[in-house]
Amino acid sequence: MNVATITRRTGKSGTSYKVQIRIKGYPTDTASFDRLTDAKRWAAETEAAIRQGKHFGIARRRSFADLADKYEASIGEYLKSAQARRGHFRYWRSEFRGHSLEDITPALIAASYAKLHKDSDRSIATANRYLASLSAAFTYAVKELGWIERNPCSRVRKGTESAGRVRYLEDDERVRLLKACKESRNPLLYPACVLALSTGARQSELMNLRWPQIDFARRTILLRDGETKNGSGRVLPLTGEAFNLLRDMSKVRDLRDDRVFPVAAAGRGFGSLRNAWDKALARAKVEDFRWHDLRHTAASYLTMAGVGSMEVAKVLGHKTLQMTARYSHLSPERTVEIGDVLTKRLGLTGKARR
């Protein structure tokens, strides 16, 4: 007698497969999948787990709070996103308070996920980060703890994120802003702005920069593993005005503090640069522009200069080309140049027609 029944369903959203497993002495278990192969695999794995006594039991005895406690303790302080993930779990703890792990179904997660961006001011991108943190915890429960057999988040559909904001400085804006920064009473504002534009580095990467990371002989800045947003190190170029400014700053630096942009009681560092930055923007009459847009400006200029996506991604520290793709529309001329190279190689250049 078959204990697993797979039913094919066709609707407006497409075809799905519902699996129902009935074994005498155990609760009925069901799940839905978009692919038949996934449905069959889950049915086989779940039936085997039930017969071995692994599928039911632990998930009932363990609460979501137990998992959250274990997972948050496991990530400690080594994970760069640990603090953000703890913030995410404050939400998930409130949503799943009193629930056992067995109670937390894909449908329940999907409903709580929907509340994140439909009933609050959180964007879809932010809601996806919350879901990613939850998924990481359930993966931990599967692989490390053995408390559950399957990550329920794998069957929750995430929202589609927008391509992201791309605001970069026009040439006249750049000239005005750099002039305003140079005239600022804060001596760190201009070097920090020039370095951000010249390297595409993130604000946190610059403000945590230390002198031993700078190699004037090779004209490079080394960001080590763990010092970047995604945790992977990279090398930044140090050229032109940025090189000259940092070299001059290195000659008069505080030997007791090896930070390039030190935070001190006298009002130095980006915490105090904020006021100077805002005033510079106002004097330069540059509107709707944030510090992070200096990074977008660097990426946009590189793209418009014909630098390939792989190279731009390497400079910016993107792990995938998806983030870099937002700048692709800025290089139509480069696209035509690439097309010319291809048609020439194919011998299909043709002749100009009148």
N, C-alpha and C positions, 0 to 999 in steps of 0.2 A: 504493500500500500504506500503510495506516495504521500509523504508528509508535507511536501512543499508544493504549493499551487501558484503558478505564474499566469496572471491575467493581462492580456494586451488591451490597452486603452488608447483611443485616438480622439483628440479634441482639437480646439483652436490653437493650443500651444504646441501641438505635435503629438507624437506617439510616446507613451510611457508604459512601464511594466510594473504591475503590482505583485509583490510576492507575499504569500501568507503561509506560515509554517505552523502546523498543528502536530504536537506530540503529546500523547497521553501522559497526564501527570504534570505538564508544564503549561504556562500561559501561552496563548497564541501570540506570535510575533509577526509583524508586518513591516514592509518597507516598499518604497517606490523608486524606480530607476528610469533613466532616459534610454539606456541601452540594454538589450536582452542579455548580452554577455555579462554585464555587471550584475544583473538580476540573478542569473544562474550561479555566478561565483558567490554572491552573498548567501544564496539559499544553501549551497553546499557547505560553506564555512560555518554558517550559523547552526545548521542541523548537527554538524560534527561537534561544535562547541557545546550545544545543549546536551548531547548524549554523553559528553565527557564531563558534564557538570560545571563548565566554565562560563556559560553564557548568562545564566541568572544567578543571583546571589550577592556577589560583591557590589554590583551596581546598585542594588537595593539598599545595602547596608551603608554605603558611602554617600555622603551628601555633597552637593556642589561646593559648599563651604570647605569641606575636607580637601577637595581637589584644589581649590583656590589657594588654601593655606600651603599645601605641599608645593604647588607650582611656583608661587611667589617666593617661597623659601629657596627653591632650586635655582631660580634665575639670579638671586643675590644681587650683587652690585656690578658683576662683571659684564652683564648684558647692557649695552649702551641704551637700549630702549626700556630698561627695567622700570624706571620711574613713570614713564608714560603708560606702560602696561598696568602698573598698579592703579593708576587713575582709571583705566578702562575697567578693571575688575571691581572697582567700587560700584559701577553701574551694573555689571553682571551679577554681583552678589545681591544687590537689591532686587533684581529681576527674578533670581532663582532662589531667594531665601526660603528655606524649609523644603526644598526639592532634593530628592535623591538623584543620583546620576541616571538612574533608569527612567526617571520622570522627564528628563530633558531630551525632548525629541526634536527633529529638524523643524517641525511645525512650530514648536514653542520658541525655538531660537529665531526662526524667521519672523515671528510676530514681534519679538523684542528688538530685533534688528530694524524692523520697519519703524518702530517707535523712535529710534535714534535720529532718523533724518526726516520723518514725517511729522512727528509731534514735538520737535525741538528745533533749535537753530543750527544743529550740526549738519555739515555737508555730507554728501554721499561718500566722498573720499574719507572723511573722518569716521563715518559709520563703518566703512570697510576696514579701517585700522582697528576699531573695536572688535570687529568680527575676527580679524586675523589673530588678535591676542587670545580670544576665546578658543579659536581653532588650535593654537599652539598648546594651550593647556590640555585640551582633549587628546591631542596627539601624544602629549606627555603621559596622560592617563592610559593610553593604549600601549605605547612602546616601553615606557619606563616602569609604570606601576602595575600594569596588567589588570586594571580595574574594569575596563570596558573593552569590547571587541572591535568597535568601529567608531570613528570620529563623526558625530552627528553633523558637524559643520560642513562636512564634505558634500552634504545634500542640501545646502542652503545657498541660494543664488545671490551673489553680490550685485549691487547696483553698478551701472556703468559710469565711470568717472569722466569728467570733462577733460579736455586736453590740457587744461591748466593755463594759468595767467602768463602771458608773455608781454611784459612792458619793458621796453628798452629806451635808452636815451637817443633822441635825434641828435645830429651833429651840433646844432646850435645849443641844445639843452646841455650837452656834455661840456661844451666850452664854458657856459655860464655857471654850471654847477661846480666844476673844478676851480674856477676863479673864486667862487664864494667860499669853497672849502679852504682854499689857500689863504684867504683873507680872514679866516676864522681866528678867534682868540685862542682856541684850543689847538696846540701845535700837532696833536696826533690825528686830527680829523683828515687833513689833506693826505698824509702818507697812507692812512687806512683806506681811504677812498680810492687812491691810485692803485694800491695793491689789490683791492677787490676787483677793480676793472681790468687789471693786467693779468690776473690769475684765474678769475672766476671762482675764487674760493668762497666758501660759506662764511657767514659772520662769526659763527662759533669757532671755525678753524683759524681765522685770523686773530681773534681775541685770545685764543689759547696758544698762539704761536710763541715759541721760545727761540732765543738766539742760537743755541746749538743745532737747531734744525736748518739753519741757513748756511749754505755753502756758496760763498762769494766767488770762489775760484771756478766752480762749475756753473754758477749763476742758476742755482736751483734751490727750492725749498722742499724739504722732506716731511711729509705727513705720514707718520708711522701708523701701523695697524692699531685700531682702537681710538684714534684721534680724529676720525671722520664720522659722518653721520651713518654710513653703512658699515663702518668697522674696518674697511679695507684701506690700506695706506696707498699713497700715490705721490708723484713728484710734480711740483708746480714750477713753472718757468719764472725766473727772476731777471727781467730785462728792462732796458730803457730807464724811464724816470723812476720806476719802482726800485730798480737796482741802486740808483744814485741816492735816493732818499734813505733807504735802509742802510746803505754803507755809511752815510753821514750820521745817521742815528746811532749806529753801532760804536762810533768813536766817542760818544758822550753818554753812553748808557749807564744805568745804575748797576754796579757790580754786585749789589746785594739782591737783585731781582733780575732773573734772566728772561722775563717776558718782554716781547717786542712792544706790546701795548699794555704796560703795567697799570693796574688799578691801585690807586693810592688815595690817601685822605685829601690830597690837594685837588682832587676832581679830575683824575685821568682815567683812561680806559673807556670801553664802549658804553658802560653804564652811564657815565657822565658825558660821553660823546653824543648821546641821544639829543640833548638840548641843542648842542652845537650843530648837529645834523639837521634838525628841524629848522633852525634859523637859516642855515645855508640854503636849504630848499626854498624857503620863503624869499630870500634875497635873490636867488637865481630864477625865481618864478617858474619852478618845475613842479607841476601838479601831478597828483595820483602816482607818486613814486615812493617806493620803500627801499630800505637798504638792500634787501634780497634781490631787488631788481637790477642792482649792479652786476649780479651774477648772470641774470638774463641778458644784460647788455653785452657782457663778454661773450656769451654763447652766440648771441645774434650776430655780433660783428664777425666772429670766426666763421659762422655759416655763410654770411653774405660775402666773405672773402674767398669762398670756395673750399674751405677746409671740410673734409669728409666727416660724416656722422661718427665713425669709429674714433677718429682723432679728437673730436669735440667731447665725446663721451669719456675718453681717457683723461682729458684735462679736467673736466668737471667732476669726475668720479662717479659717473652713472654706471650701475651694474648691468643695466639693460639699455637697449637702444630706444625703448618706449618713451623714456623721459626726453631723450635728445630729439625724438621725432617731431616734437612740437615746434622746432625751429626750421623744419624742412621747407616750409613754404617761403622762407626768406631767400632761397637760392635758386630761383627759376633759371637764371643764366647758367649756373653750374650744371643744371639738369640738361640744358641744351648742349653744352660743351661735351658732356658725357655721351649724349646721343650722337654727336658728330664723330667722336672717337669710335663708337660702335659701327656706324654706317661705313666709315672709312675702312675699318677692319673687314667688314663684310663685302667691300667693293661695291656698295650701293649708294655712292655719293650722288650720282645723277648730275645733271646740269641745270643751272638756273634757267627758268622759263620766263618769257615775257608775255 
